[in-house]
């Protein structure tokens, strides 16, 4: 694939090449900048910032709805590594990860998310990044079935417009040292309140169940517990129907939360 004109945006995710929100997001972002899409060939949720080490990684050119993409037989962070360092003649100016199916809010999920892991890998590579996720107040099972259905396309298109608008704001002053996690309610639009939040300190309960003697499968029941107040956090924002914009503080930088808040709130529509 020939590289797009500089600067350009690398689009990655952890839900894979056939994620229902991928094409709408790519289309919306293409109104902001040139893009390239490099995503896992299948769903790679819950893998955090895993990197493939002992096996080869294959990259296959594919198309979805006429859009050229690269499908990677690896993890989201692999996609970032390849997209930033290997596959193109120049690195991206920015990395957009998502839109993930399900909120990635609270410390436990941020540390487990492949979507967020891709943004962290971009920051390590010196590229500014944002991780987008969406969720609902509905019960997880019925909501996931609905959001993954063909009938959900208008929802993904609306959310992608919001994500593109937020990305445009971040492009005004990209900071590789401070990747950002943004959780968007599934009913959000350009008028929805935007809050800069902190990360809720939470944990989750068991992740596996025994399928047969000695064999266990992932079966998260949704149980979480918080260890501190939710006031001012990403989870509180979701509970109140707001878009949560959460700078992820690195070990070598302090997130300029006030500046970020001013930029992103200024873009919110009256």
C-alpha positions in Angstrom: 0.0 0.0 0.0 1.3 3.5 -0.9 1.4 5.8 2.1 -1.1 8.7 2.3 0.0 12.3 2.3 1.5 13.5 5.6 0.1 14.0 8.1 -2.2 11.0 8.4 -4.1 9.0 11.0 -3.6 5.3 11.8 -6.9 3.6 12.7 -6.7 0.5 14.9 -9.1 -1.5 17.1 -9.4 -4.7 19.2 -12.7 -5.9 17.8 -11.2 -6.9 14.5 -11.6 -6.3 10.8 -15.4 -7.0 10.9 -16.2 -4.8 13.9 -19.5 -3.0 13.1 -18.1 0.4 14.0 -14.9 0.2 11.9 -16.1 1.4 8.5 -18.2 4.2 9.9 -15.3 5.4 12.0 -12.9 5.2 9.0 -15.3 7.2 6.9 -15.8 9.9 9.5 -12.1 10.2 10.2 -11.4 10.5 6.5 -13.2 13.9 6.7 -10.6 15.0 9.2 -7.4 13.6 7.7 -5.9 11.0 5.4 -6.2 7.6 7.1 -4.8 4.1 7.0 -6.5 1.2 8.7 -4.5 -1.6 10.3 -6.5 -3.9 12.6 -6.5 -7.4 13.9 -7.9 -10.1 11.6 -10.3 -11.2 14.4 -11.5 -10.0 17.8 -8.6 -9.5 20.3 -10.4 -8.1 23.3 -9.0 -8.2 26.9 -5.4 -8.5 25.6 -4.2 -5.1 27.0 -0.8 -4.2 25.4 0.3 -7.7 24.4 2.9 -7.9 21.7 3.5 -11.1 19.6 7.0 -12.4 20.2 7.5 -16.1 19.5 5.3 -16.4 16.4 5.3 -14.7 13.0 2.7 -12.0 12.3 1.0 -12.0 8.9 -0.4 -8.9 7.3 -3.1 -9.3 4.6 -4.6 -6.5 2.4 -8.4 -6.6 2.5 -11.3 -4.3 1.6 -14.4 -3.5 3.6 -17.1 -1.5 1.7 -14.5 -0.4 -0.8 -12.1 0.9 1.9 -8.5 -0.6 1.7 -7.4 -2.0 5.1 -4.7 -4.3 6.4 -5.7 -7.3 8.6 -3.0 -8.4 11.1 -2.9 -11.8 12.6 -1.8 -10.4 15.9 -2.8 -8.0 18.7 -3.9 -4.3 18.7 -0.4 -3.2 19.9 1.1 -5.3 17.0 -1.0 -3.3 14.6 0.4 0.0 16.1 4.0 -1.3 16.0 3.6 -2.3 12.3 1.6 0.8 11.3 4.0 3.2 13.0 7.4 1.6 12.2 7.1 -0.9 9.3 4.2 -0.8 6.8 4.4 2.8 5.5 7.1 5.2 4.3 6.3 7.7 7.0 4.8 7.3 10.5 1.3 8.6 11.4 0.7 11.9 13.0 -1.9 10.4 15.3 -3.4 7.0 16.3 -7.1 6.4 16.8 -8.1 3.2 18.4 -11.7 1.9 18.5 -14.6 2.4 18.7 -14.7 -0.4 21.2 -17.9 -2.4 21.9 -18.3 -1.8 25.6 -17.0 0.9 28.0 -13.3 0.9 28.9 -13.7 3.0 32.0 -12.2 2.4 35.5 -8.7 1.2 36.3 -9.4 -2.5 35.9 -10.8 -2.2 32.3 -8.2 0.4 31.2 -5.5 -2.0 32.1 -7.1 -4.9 30.4 -8.4 -3.3 27.2 -6.7 -4.0 23.8 -8.3 -0.7 22.6 -6.5 1.3 25.3 -3.4 -0.9 24.9 -3.1 0.2 21.3 -3.1 3.9 22.4 -0.5 3.2 25.0 1.7 1.5 22.4 1.4 4.5 20.2 2.5 6.8 23.1 5.5 4.5 23.6 6.4 5.0 19.9 6.1 8.8 20.3 2.8 9.2 18.6 -0.2 10.9 20.2 -3.3 8.7 20.5 -6.9 8.4 21.6 -8.9 5.2 22.5 -12.6 5.4 21.9 -15.2 3.1 23.5 -19.0 3.1 23.7 -21.4 1.6 26.2 -24.9 1.8 27.5 -27.0 1.7 30.7 -28.7 -1.4 29.3 -27.8 -4.9 30.5 -24.6 -6.1 28.7 -26.0 -9.2 26.9 -29.0 -7.6 25.1 -27.1 -4.4 24.4 -24.2 -6.2 22.8 -26.6 -8.2 20.6 -28.2 -5.0 19.5 -25.1 -3.0 18.9 -23.5 -5.7 16.8 -26.6 -6.2 14.6 -26.9 -4.7 11.1 -29.7 -2.4 12.4 -27.1 -0.6 14.6 -25.4 1.0 11.6 -27.0 4.4 12.2 -25.8 4.3 15.8 -22.2 3.7 14.7 -22.4 6.4 12.1 -23.6 8.9 14.7 -20.9 7.9 17.3 -18.2 8.0 14.6 -19.1 11.7 13.8 -18.7 12.4 17.6 -15.4 10.6 17.6 -14.1 12.4 14.6 -15.0 15.7 16.1 -13.1 14.9 19.3 -10.2 13.7 17.3 -10.1 17.0 15.4 -9.8 18.8 18.7 -7.0 16.6 19.9 -5.1 17.2 16.6 -4.9 20.9 17.5 -2.2 20.1 20.1 -1.3 16.4 20.1 0.7 15.2 23.0 2.4 11.8 22.6 3.1 11.6 26.4 -0.6 11.7 27.3 -2.8 9.2 25.4 -6.5 9.8 26.0 -9.3 7.3 26.7 -12.8 8.6 25.7 -16.0 6.8 26.6 -19.0 7.8 24.6 -22.6 6.8 25.6 -24.3 5.0 22.7 -27.0 7.7 22.6 -24.5 10.5 22.4 -24.3 13.2 19.6 -22.4 16.4 19.1 -24.6 18.1 21.7 -23.8 15.7 24.5 -21.9 17.0 27.5 -18.1 16.4 27.5 -16.2 16.0 30.8 -12.5 15.6 31.5 -12.5 12.9 34.2 -10.2 10.9 36.4 -9.9 7.1 36.3 -12.2 5.3 38.7 -10.4 2.9 41.0 -12.2 -0.4 40.4 -11.7 -4.2 40.3 -13.7 -6.9 38.6 -14.8 -10.4 39.7 -14.1 -13.8 38.1 -13.4 -14.0 34.4 -13.7 -17.7 33.7 -16.0 -20.7 34.2 -15.3 -24.4 33.9 -16.6 -25.7 30.6 -15.4 -29.3 31.2 -13.0 -30.9 33.7 -9.7 -28.9 33.4 -11.0 -26.6 30.7 -12.1 -23.0 31.4 -13.6 -20.4 29.1 -13.9 -16.6 29.4 -17.3 -15.8 30.9 -17.2 -12.4 32.7 -20.3 -12.0 34.6 -20.1 -8.2 34.9 -19.3 -8.0 38.6 -17.2 -5.0 39.6 -16.3 -3.3 42.8 -15.0 0.2 43.4 -12.5 1.0 46.1 -13.0 4.8 46.2 -15.5 7.5 45.4 -16.7 7.7 41.8 -17.0 11.5 42.0 -15.3 13.1 39.1 -14.5 9.8 37.4 -15.1 8.3 34.0 -17.6 5.9 35.5 -19.6 8.7 37.1 -19.7 10.5 33.7 -21.1 7.4 32.0 -23.7 6.9 34.7 -24.8 10.5 34.1 -24.9 10.2 30.3 -21.8 12.4 29.6 -18.8 11.7 27.4 -15.8 10.9 29.6 -12.5 12.3 28.4 -9.7 10.7 30.5 -6.0 11.6 30.1 -3.9 8.5 30.9 -1.1 9.8 33.0 2.2 8.3 32.1 5.2 7.7 34.3 7.1 10.7 32.8 4.4 13.3 32.3 1.5 15.0 34.1 -1.6 15.3 31.9 -2.5 18.9 31.2 -6.1 18.3 32.2 -7.1 21.9 32.3 -5.8 22.7 28.8 -7.4 19.5 27.5 -10.7 20.4 29.0 -10.7 23.8 27.5 -9.9 22.5 24.0 -12.4 19.7 24.0 -15.2 21.6 25.7 -14.8 24.4 23.2 -15.7 22.0 20.4 -18.9 20.9 22.1 -21.9 22.2 20.2 -24.3 24.6 22.1 
